[in-house]
Amino acid sequence: MAFKKINILPQKLHKYLGSTKLLEIYSKSVSSNDTFLQGYLIGDIEYYFIFEGIELDGSLAGYTLYAKSDIAKGVTNTNYEAITNSYVSQQKRNNAYDPFNLSARYKSIDKTTINTILTYCYKNNKIVMINSDEYDNKTRAGKVIDLDSEYVTLDQVSYYKDWGADFEVKTNKPIAIKSILTLDFISKDNYLYEQYLKQN
């Protein structure tokens, strides 16, 4: 079945808040048309939207803060969306959509501002992933080990050492909160890594 793709201007995205419509979100800072976040728009706080991200297999990937200023466009009504909707339905029918109960953690967090979200992550030793315009939109990941009103510091040294990254991170440089473009504050990948850390 062919679908007529709908492009959504960034300033019109708020109309989809709380909708069950899957969206593809494209970034201004990532030029590739093959790279996008797919999910549901579930929150609007200050300068960010909150998306419930979906994996390729239709299961829950996690929750992401996305800077409104970095959104190039939203897209919906695509063949890809139709396939993903089918996958989501199958996962839910088999009780496999959210096997790690990430949604319960999401509901328990104070999501008033990006700072309250980061405070939760800091106090609970959570792993996060951040894309920041300070780092040319490259992902930085690690446990939140320090936080104030302007900066957040991740234990990138330990994270990338654990993963055997082909580049060395020598210092845990603070990241300006105002420079954050995306923040994966709850995700399946981060949850699994947190469980690994508890075992080691």
N, C-alpha and C positions, 0 to 999 in steps of 0.2 A: 504494500500500500504506500502510495506517495503522499507526503505531507508538505504543506506550504509553510516553510519556515517563517517564524516571526522574530524579527529583531526588536529588542526593547532598549530604548534610550536609558542611560543610567538614572536620570531624574524621574523615570516612570516606573522603576523597579518596585517602589514602595507599594504599588497597587497589588503586588503579588504577596505581600506580607501575610503570613498565616494560610496561604493557599496550599492546596495539595498538588499544585502544578510544578513539575520538575523544571528547573532552569539550568542552562549552561551559562556560566559567568566567565567572561574573558577579561584579562588584565591589560591595562595600558603598559605596564612595565615588562610584560612578557609578550614578545611580538608573535610567537608561534600560534597559528590558528588551531594547532592540534593540542594545545595545552589549555585546559579550562577546568573549573570546578563545577561539578554537577550536584545539585541538591535542592533543598527546599528553603525558601527565605522564611525564617522563623523569628527573627528579632531585629530591632532597630535601636541602637544606642549611640548617642552622640554622633561621632564621625564614622561609625561602622555599622554594617549589617552583620547579622549572625545567620550562617547557613548550616543546615543539617546535611552533611555531605554523604554521598552514596558511592559505594564501591562498584567496580565493574560487574561484580556478580549480583548486584542488587541488595547487598547487605549494608548496614549502617557503618560508614567510615568514621564519622565523628562530627565534631562541631568546630566551626571556623569563624573567627572574626575577620571581616574583609573590609578594608578601607574604602569608603564610598568614592573617594577621590581617585582610586586606582582602577575602578571598573570602567572598561571601555564600552561594554555592551552586555546585555543579557540576550539569550536566544532560547526559544521554546518552539514546540510543535514540529519536532524533527523525528526522523526514523530512529535515531539513536535514543531519543526520549521514549518512544513507544516500546522499544526493546527493553530499556531499563525499567520502565513501569511494569512490564511483564515479569521481569526478574524480581523486582521488589515484592510483587504480589506472591510469587512462588516462595520467596524467603519467609514472608509473614505467615503464609499457610503452614509452613513447616517449622514455625517458631525459631527461625534461624536469622531473622533480620537483625536482632540486637542480642547476640549470645552472651556478651559481657556486661549487659545492663548499663551501657553508657548513658542511656537516656535518664536513668535515675540520678546519676551523678550530675548530669546537666541541670536537672530540676532543682538540685540542692544548692546550686551556686548563686551568689548575689551577682547578678549581671547588670547592675546599674550603670557601671562604666568599665572601660578596659582596665582601670586600676583595681577595681574590686575583683575582677576576674583573675588578674595577676596576683592579687593578695591571696586568694584562695589557693592558687597553684604554689605560691611560695610557702604558705603555712602548712600545706599538705605534701610537700616534697614531690610535686608533679613534674613530669617531663612535658615540655612544650616544643613546638616548632614555630619559628618566626621568620618571615620574610620582611626585610627592612630596606628602605632606600639607602641606608648607610652602607649596606653590603651588596650593592648592585642587584638587589632582589634575590640574592642567593640564600637558600635556607640555612638557618642556624638552629641547632637543637641542643637540648640538654635539660637537666634539672634546674629549676629556678632556685638560685642560691643567694641572691641578694635583690633587694627591691626598695626603691624610694619613690617619691612622687614623680620623678622625671626619668629614671633609668631602671632597667631590669638587667640582671646578669645571669647568664646560663652557664652551667658547668659543661661547656663545649669540649674542654680538654678531655675529660673522662668519656663523654659520649662518643666522640670520634675515635678515640683510642680503642674503646670497646668494639666498635664496628670495623676496626682495621682500615680506616679511611686512607686513601692514597695521598692525602695531604695532611700535614701536621698542624694542629691548632695549639699554639704555645701558651696563649694567655686567654683568660675569660674576660674579654673586653665588654664593658657595659654597653647596652643598646638603648638609645633614646626612645622612650615610649612613643613620642610624637612621630617617630620615623617608621613605626610599624605599619606594614601594608597588609599582612595577613598574620593571624595567630591561631594555630591549631592548639586549642587548650584542652580538648578532650578528643582522643582518637583511639581507634583499635590498636594501631601500631604502637602508640605511646603506652597504652595500657599493658600490652604484652611485654614491652621492654621494662616497665616498672616491676612486673612480676619476676622477670629475669633478675633484676637487681636485688629483689628480696631473697632470692635463692643463693646469691653469691656474696 
